[in-house]
Amino acid sequence: MPPNSSRFKNYISDLNEAKEYFLSNISELQSPVKIYTHIDADGLSAGAILGKTLFRENIPFQIRVLKQLELDKILKISIESKLNNNFIIFSDFGSGQYLELEKKIDNPFLILDHHLPQSIRNKDQKKEIQEIHNKTYKWHNNPYFYEYNGSSEISASGMCYFFSKCLNEENIDLSKIALIGANGDVQNQGKNKSFTGLNSVIVKDAIECDLIEIIDDINLSTIKPLNQAIAYSSDLNLPGLSKDANKTLKFLKRLGILIEKVDGTIKTLSNLNQEEKQKLTSALIEYASIKSNIEPSEIINKLIIKRYLLKNEIMDSDLHDINEFSSLLNACGRTSNASIGIAIAMGDRKKAYTQAREKLKDYKKMLINALSWIKEGDIIKESEYIQYYFGEDKIPENIIGTITSMLIYDDSEFIKKNKPLFGYAKRIEEEMYKISARAHKSIIDKGVNLSEAIREALKLSDLEVLGGGHPPAAGTKVPTDKIKKFLENCNKVIGTQLP
């Protein structure tokens, strides 16, 4: 995607309009800029970029992190902003609620989001998207206005980065945070897990600043002990080795790879030299081709990836590899410690980092316990076109989306890939369920659009609730007494989407 393309030039032109809108409005306000962002890695990265940007400009700001931007939240924001006379920035949501924001908030605000705009079913509605663009572009920045895919070519943190760079070219160093956010939203969907679209422009900026190093590497965790990294890889299914760290340890010993460090601990992938990595790669290809009868070329596509390493971070730390960094941020957000994640993304490497590592341990335990509970019990239910599950008292709303994502992309046959998966969790002290839906790429390519399906199902269920997201990942909330009707309508809508 060349930076000199007409659509990129239009995007930058509109960014300059948004910048002038922002600067002219904050000059008249005496209160801090209020930033509202989402709890996931992309949302926290977006908040960190905006916070760092405003800090550098000596503009007072406050960051608030929300699980979702819902109608009741919009009303509260409206009242608070009017009372305190704030300028507001919405990042990683806002497009899907822009009509409500326009109606209910009197104060000036700016939306920096990558989700489909409200009332838009899919990216092919170019005429309708253009109409929204023409009416809102000064205060509403969205990739679909310029025919970029918000699911794969740019995330919310990327949108915030380009705005930040538009305010001040020196903010080019924040490109690395945008890539962490994009990784958190699984936007490294190009060949060998590379970035495409506007994300590739951010990669070039990060390289120009000497912030990242890109290497071809084995698709395993760089910080887990090597045997565990192989056993618990989410991308490689190796019969006889997967889920069994003891067997992978024996497998490595048979290869003759010296896997113990001087202190007796097991090496990580980043501790291996090039010769050892080559030996491991060849052995994994041979093993998978024999045990799974898969073509070596297909295995290589999964096994070898582009790894994005942050040059100024300590090797083997959770911050060196952007994939591990985004996992750390996600853990902070999902365990109600978003402020710690934002502090780390903004540069804190002391107390906040130590706290975050503890939160990551807690988060991983939550995920392991939740997945074990689902796989050991009769939890997943099926309708004709969808599958669904209730988190009961085992899965809180903060992680229902993460668990649903992990399940739909699990390599086992435990979850059917030809049906979207809907997970729902009870909200604390509220008669509501948080809904998170995910669909495998194989059925997205056939026409399934979860954002559209959820919005249509809400209408059919007579629910005046906001909902949406992306075709492969979307969510909403539903009253507890309406869940059955809502799921029935989801099933009905998905049935009309499938060929």
N, C-alpha and C positions, 0 to 999 in steps of 0.2 A: 504494500500500500504506500505509494510514493507521497511524501509530504507536500509535493507541489500539485497534487491532484485538485480538481475544482471543488470536490466535496470537502476536502481537508481545509482548503482556503476559506470556504463558506463557514466551516466550523470555527476556525480561528477568528474570522470576522465577527461572528456572533458572540464569541467569548469576549472580544473587546467591547462589544455593546453591553454584555453582562457586567464586565468590569466597571464601566462608566456608571451603570445603574447602581452597582454596589457602592462605589466611592461617593457618588452624589448623595445617596441616601444616608450613609453613615456619617457624612459631614454634618448633617442636621440633627443627629441623635447623640445624646450624651451617655447612654447606657451601653453596657457590653453587648457585643454581637452574640446571639444565642445560636449555637450549633447543635442540631439534633441529628443523631446518626444511629445506625443499627448495631446490634450486639455481636455480630460475627466478625471474622478477621478482616473482611473487606470494609465493613462499617467502621471498625476501630482504626484501620489504616487511613480511611478517608477522614475521620475525625482528627487523627494525629497530623495529617498533612495540613488541614485547615488551621488547626491550633498553632502549628509551627509557623505557618504563613502569617497569621495575624500577630503572633508574638514578635516576629521579625519587623513587622510594620508598626509596632507599638500600639496596636488596636486591641483594647480590652475585649475579652471573650470568655464565654462559659460553654462547656461541652456537656450535653445531656445524651445519655444512651438509652434507647428504647428497644423493646422486644419487637414491637410493631407500631406503625403509625395508624392508629385507629380513630374512629370518629370522636370518642370521648377524650382521647389525647389531643386531638386537634382543637376541640373546644377549650380545653385547659390551656393550651399554648396560646390560643387567641386571647383569652382573658389576661394571662400573665404578661404577654408581650404588649398589650394595650396599656396595662397598668404601669409597666416598667419602661415603655417606649423603646423596645428592642428592635434591631434588625435581625432577621432570622435566616439561617441557612439550613436547608434539609439535604442530607447526603445519604445515599443508599436507600432512600425512599422519597416519596413526594410526587414522582411522575404518576404513579398508580392512584394518587389521591389529589391530583392537582385541581380538579373541579371543586372539591370540598375546601381545599386550602384557599382557593380564589374567592369562594363564597363567604367563608367564615373568618378569615384573618384579615384585619384591616391594615396592620403594619406591613411595611415592605418586606419581602422575602425573596430568597433565591433557591432554586431547586437544582442540585447537581446529582443526577440519578442515571441509572442505566437500565431500568425496567421499562417495559412497554407502558406508554401513557394510558391513563384511565380511558375506558370505552373502546380501546383498540384491542382487537382479538389476536391479531398476528402481524408480523412485520410486512406482510404483502399488501396491507391496506395503505398504500403509499399516498393516495390522495387525501385520506382522512388524517394521516400523520402530518402531512404537509400543512393542512389547515390548522392543526394544533400548533405547529411550529410557527406559522405566520402570526398567530394571535399571542403567543406566549414567549417567544425566543429571548426577549430581554431579561426575563427572570426565570426561565425554565430551560435548562441545558440538558439535552438528551441525545444519545448517539443515533437513535432511530430517525431523528430529524435529518441526518446526513447519510442515511442508509448504511450505518455500521451496526453490527449485531451486538446488542448489549449482553447476550449470553456468552459470547466467546471472544469478541474483539476489544472490549473495553469494560472495565468494572467501575464501581462508584469511586474507588480511590484513584483510578485513572482519570475520571472526569474532574475530580478535585485537584489532581496534579496539574492538568492542563490549565485550569482556572488559576491555580497558584503561580504557575510559570508565566501566565499572561499578566498577573499583577506585578511580578518581578522575575526577570530572567534568571536571577541568582538562585531561585528556588529549584533549579534543575537538579540539585542534589537530593531533592525529595522524590526523585524518580524511583529510587530503590524501594521506598515505602509503597508506592503505587504497585510495583511488581509483587510485593508481599501480599497485598490485598487481592490482586488479580489471581495469584496462585491459590489464595484461600477460597476464591469462588470457582476454582478448577477451570480457569480460562487458558491454561497451557494445553490447548487442544490441537495444536499443529503437529507436524511430523516429529516423532520422538519427544513429545511433550514440550514443544516450543510454543512461543507466543506469536500471535498473528494480529493483523489489523492495527488499530491504534496502539495496542499493547506493544507491537514491534517498534513503534516510534519511541515509546518510553524506554524500551531496551536499548535503543541506540543512544538515547540521552544518558542512560546509566553507564554505558560503555565509554562515552565521551568524557564523563567525569571520573573515569577509572574507579567506579564503585562496585562493579560486578565482574566476575569471571565466569564464562560459560564453558563447560566441559562436557564431553560425551562420557557418560558414566553408567554403572549398573543400576537398575531401577530398584534400589533397596534403601532403607533408612541409613543415614550416615552417622547416626548417634547411638542406635541400639547395638548391643553385642551382635556380632555377625550372624551367629546361629539363630538368634531371635529375629533378626532382620529378614532372614530367608524364610523362617517358619511362619512369620506373621505378616508377610507381604500381602497387601491388599490387591496387587496387580498380577502376581504370579501364583498360579495354582499348580503345585507339584505333588501329585499323589505319593503318599508315603513320607513326605517331608513336611508339607504344610501342616501347621498347627502342632508340630512336635519338635520343640527346640533341642531335645536330646538326640533325636535322629539326625537333625541338621548338623549338630556338633560332630557326630561320628562321620557324617558325609564330608565335612571339611577336613577332618583328620586323615581320612582315606586319600584325600587329594594331596596331602603332604604340605598343606599351607600351615605355617606356624601361626596359630591363632591366639596364643597366649602372650600377653605383654609381660614385661619384667616384673610387674607387681602382681602377676597371677590372674589379672582380669582378662576377659575375652576382647580381642581387637574389634573395632568397628570397621565399616567399609572404608572410611577415610584413612585408616591406619595401614591399609594394604598398599604395596607398591604396584607399579604398572604390570609387572610380570605376574604377580599374584592375582590381580584383577583379571588378566587375560586367561589365566588357568581356571579361575572360578567361572568366568563367562562361558568358556568352552564346555566345562563340566555341566553347567546348568542347561545349556542348549542340548547337549547330548542326552541328559537325564529326561528333560521334558519331551524330547522327540520320541524317545523309547517308551516312556511311561504313559504319555498322553497321545501318542501318535499324531503329533502336530508338526507341520513343516518347519524346519529350522528358520526359514525367513520370517515366518509368522511369530516365532518365539523371539527372534532378534528385535522385531518391531516393539515388542512389549518390554524386552529386557534392557535395551540400550536407550537412554533418555538424555535430553539436554538438562544439565543441572546448573542452576543459577546460584553462584556463591558470592556472598558479600565480602569484599576484600578487607574491609576495616573491622570485621568481627573475628573473634577468636575461633580458630579451627576446632572442630568437635563440639562446639557449643551449640545450643538450641537456636542461635542467631546467625550462624555461618551460612546455612543452606536456607534459601527463602521458603522452602517447603516446611522445614522444621519451625522457622520463625512464624509462619502463618498458623501452624498448629498451636503454638504457644499463645498467640493472640486469641485464637478461637477458644482455647481453654479458659482464658481470662474472662471473655465475654459470656461464655456458657455457664460459668460458675459464679456469676454475679460479681465479678471483679474487673469490670471493663476499664475502670480508671487505671488499674495497674497496667493493663495491656496498652492503653493509650500512652502512658508515661514511658513505657519501654520503646514504643514506636517513635516517640518524640526524642529519645536519646538517653533515658535514665538506664544506667547499667549497674546500679548499686542495689539499694533496698528493693526497688520494684522488681528487678530481675530475679532476685532470690525468692521473693514472694511468688512470682509467676511460675517458677519451676515447681514449687510445691502445689500450686493450683493445677498444673499440668498433670502431676501424679494423681491428684484427686479426680480430675476429669477422665483420665484413662481408666481408672477403676470404675467410674460410673458407666463408661461405655462398655467395658468388658462385662460387668454385671448385667447390664441391660441386654446385651446381645446373647449372653448365656441363657438368661431367663426366657427370651423369645425362642431360641433354638431348642431349648429343652422342653418347652411346653407347647400346647396346642393354641398358640396365640394368634397366628395369621388366619384370617377368615377370607372367604372368596365369594364374589358375586360373578355374574357372567363376564363382565368386562373389567372389573377392578378387584384388587385385594386390599385388605385393610386390617388394622390392629389398634387396640386400645392399650395405652401405656400403664393403666391402672396406677398402683402406688409405686411402681418400679421405675418409671421413666417420667421425669419432670418435663414441663413444657420447654425449658431451656435447651434440652438436647433431643427433643422428639424429631426435629428436622435432621440433625446429624445422624441419628440412628436410622432413620428412613433412607437417607442417602447411602449409608454403609450397606444396608440390606439390599437395596436395588442394584448395587454394583458388586455385590458379593459373587465370587466366581463359582460358588457351589450352586446346586440346583434347588436350594432351599426356597428361594424366591423366584417366582415365574417372571421372566423378562418381558413377556408379551402382554402383561397387565400392569397399569400404574399401581403404585403402592401409596395408600393413604394412612398416615399415622395420626393419632389424636391423643392429647394428654389433658388432664383436668387442671384448670387454673386454680391457684390457691385463693381461697375465700371469694370465689366467683363461680357462678353457675354457668361456666363456659368451658368449651373445649378448644384448645389450640390445635389447628389442623395443619399438617405439613404433608405435601404430596410430592412424589418423585416418580419420574418415568425414565426407563432405559432409552438410550439413543436409538436403539433398533425400532422402537415404536414412535419415537418423535419423528423419525424419517418417514414414517407412514402417515403422519398427519395428526398425531395426538398433541394437544396443546393444553397443558394443565392450567395455565393462567386463564385461558378462555373457558375451560371446563368448570373451574371453581366459580368464576363470575356468573356463568349461566346457571349452575346448580344453586347458587345463592338466590337468584331471581326466581327460579322454579320453586324454591322452598319458602318464598315470601319473607326473605331475610334482608333487612336493610343494613348490611354489613359490608365493609370494604374487604376486597380480596384480590389476589392476583400474584404476579411475579414473572416468571419466564416459562416458556413451553415445557422444559424438563423439570422445573422446580417452582412450586407455588404454594401459597398458604392463605389461611384466613382464621376466623374464630366463629364458633357456632354454639348457640345455647344448648345445654345438655339435653333438654327435652326435644331438640330438633335434629339430633345427630343421625337418627335412623333415616329420617326423611331426606336429609342432606346427602347421605351416602347413596341412597337409592337414586337420587337425582344425578349424582356424580356418575354412577354406573350407567344411567340412561344417556347422559351427554357423551361420555367416552364411547359408548356404543355407536353413536352417530358420527364420531370422528374417525373411527377405524374403517378401513376399506372393506 
